Amino acid sequence: MDSARYAVILVHSTSHAIRAEKVLHMAGISSKLIPVPRQLSSDCGVCVRVARADREAALAALAAHTVEMEGVYDV
Amino acid sequence: MIYFDNAATSWPKPPAVAEAMTHFITDVGANPGRAAHRLAVASGRIVYEAREAVAELFDAPDPLRVVFTANVTEALNLALRGLLRPGDHVVTSSVEHNSVMRPLRALEREGVELTVVRCSPEGALDPADVAAAIRPDTKLVALNHASNVVGTVLPVAEVARIACAQGVLLLVDAAQTGGAYPVDVQADGIDLLAFTGHKSLYGPMGTGGLIVGERVDEARLQPLKRGGTGSRSEREEQPDFLPDMCESGTPNVVGLAGLLAGVRWVMARGVDTIRAHEVALAHRLIAGLGEVPGVTVYGPLDAELQTATVSFNVAGMASSEVGLRLDDEHGILCRVGLHCAPAAHKTIGTFSAGTVRFGLGAFNTLEEVAEAVRAVAQLAQEVR
């Protein structure tokens, strides 16, 4: 899906999302907390959106800080 | 007016506490974790920052293992009820507050076996007595870090080493120490730390929590309550991860905003600085009261071995009368009676008369201590 502009990272909870946002900020990656897109999950919570180009760097930063992820989707 | 009831709740609070709470009510206000709009995220950030601040203060490695509760009593109930099952054995001390003793007595009726290790009349605990009480079926040792009656600090790090070697978890009730005395969950080996927000963290009432250490398997921790968490909403079962599994219902974000400001104030001033100030106050108070004829001071009588909470009695005058007259005639506010800790009073020999308790805090001064000693001396003089 090369036309994807964003990668959406699903995490357990709002607490995890805010931790992810902080980790990404420290890694110099801009992110935005958004509602979980309904096509990805029926959860009513928050997830982390980064630019598609930052996807791999974001995942590496989150893994390095042991932020558990539930899934990653290009949108 | 002299406020000497900081062991019940600290007052005054740093101005930043009320400012942070006003800011939340006025400018944020949204429910954290229940939506993703900007105010909900701002609210969630306050809660997360509070987790981080508490984790940093107590040297806990993972802010997501900081569970917020309504108070330290709820945190203690969560740990005790959440981990102990019929047939399990638990060890505690004879100077515990009813926030530990009452849940344990109730669990005892449900089949949990309880050993209460006797402390000295000064409120001191010998770690060897805890070691002797541990059995193969012991699951938990539950201790307050310091007595709320006489301030005696218990040797939690020594007990932690004993418990850890036996595969037993250690729960510490830091209600009287957190913020006023160094607490380091990693260095001290504390598996579960129950804390209050409204005493020496200088936050508002309605805040507290439980830090769940890495040795605690959260799959074995039963939540006290279940309900909405804003996460895993597609499921009718409670989430199985921390902190959500133990935090159902809308949290007290206005309180947590205040707690965050309080913890930041404590960290900016420094726990060691606060402790040194309170040791100086307690030293002067113990020495001053000790010189008053007719006054009996309880506890270790050594400011280095206790918090700045000092219990005493005046011969020939009930503690309730002392408290009333200190308030009415001298503007000194303190707490009298049993302090919700009948076991502790039995241990120090003041059950059921109770004691007068001066609970000093970071905002008290040596001048206030001197004035209070003069007031007690005047009352004692009248009785003699």
Interface residues (C-beta under 8 A of the other chain):
Chain A: H12 S13 T14 S15 H16 A17 I18 R19 K22 L33 I34 P35 V36 S41 S42 D43 C44 G45 V46 C47
Chain B: P32 G33 R34 A35 A36 A40 V41 G44 R45 V47 Y48 R51 P63 L64 T229 G230 S231 R232 S233 E234 P239 F241 P243 D244
